[in-house]
Amino acid sequence: GTPQRRIMYLGVVRFADTAVVASYTHQSMVTSESVHEVLSSSFVEPGKRYCIDGDFCSFQFMADEMNRVFIVVTDRNYPNRVAFTLLDELKNKFVPKYGDKALACREEQLSKKAEKLFRDISTKYDDPGQMDALSQVNAKVDVVKSVMQDNIKTLLENSEKVDRIKDTAQELNRSAEVFKGRATNLKRAMCCKNAKMTAMLIFLVIAIIAAVVIPLALKAKAAS
C-alpha cells in the first residue's frame, strides 16, 4: 500500500478565534477539529515554539507578531528541529501572499489558494533525514559565507589602510619636493648674497687702498 506520510497536516490558524484559515492534509486522520482542540487548550506567545505529543502524532506550532499560528502535525519520531525549519519556511512564504487576508477571512477560506504551497512544503519535508542533511550543508555554507565575508571585509580594510599609507607617502614626497625646491632657492639666494658681499668687500678694499696710495703719490710728486 501507499506508505504513511510523515507530514500529516499543515495549517495556519488565527489565534484570536482559533479559526483555521488554511489547511492541508494528505490521507491523514488529523483534522482541523484536532487542531482546534490543541490550540484552545494552549496559550501561544509570538516568537515562541511549542510541541505537544499526542498518542500517535506530534503537534508543533509557533505564532508570529500578528498572532497567526503556523502548525504542522507529524509522526511522533519526526525531528523537532526539522519541523520548525518547515514552519519557518511556511511562514516566510505564506505571509507575503496571504498574511493580511488570514487576519479577517472565514474558516478554511484560504485552503484552496494555498493548497499548492502547502503540498509542495509537505512533500519537500516528508523525508526529515534528507532535509536535516540539507540543513547541515546549508549551515556549513552559511559558515563559509560568513568567513568569506569577514575575509573580504578584512581585505577591504587592509586595502583602505594601504591606500592611506600610499596617500601619506605621496604627500610626504610632495612635501619633500617642496622642501627641496625651497632649499635650492635659499641656496641660490645665499650664493647671490655672498657674491654681493664679496664684491662689496673688494670694492671697499680698493677704495681704502686708493684713499691711502693716491695722497701719498700726490705728495711724493709735489716734493720732487
Protein Blocks (a to p, Z undefined) as FASTA:
>chain_A
ZZddfblbdcdddfklopafbdcdehiabdfklmmmmmmmpccdehiacddddfkbccdd
dddfkopacdddddfklcfklmmmmmmmmmmmmmmmmmmmmmmpcehklmmmmmmmmmmm
mmmmmpmmlmmmmmmmmmmmmmmmmmmmmmmmmmmmmmmmmmmmmmmmmmmmmmmmmmmm
mmmmmmmmmmmmmmmmmmmmmmmmmmmmmmmmmmmmmmmmmmZZ
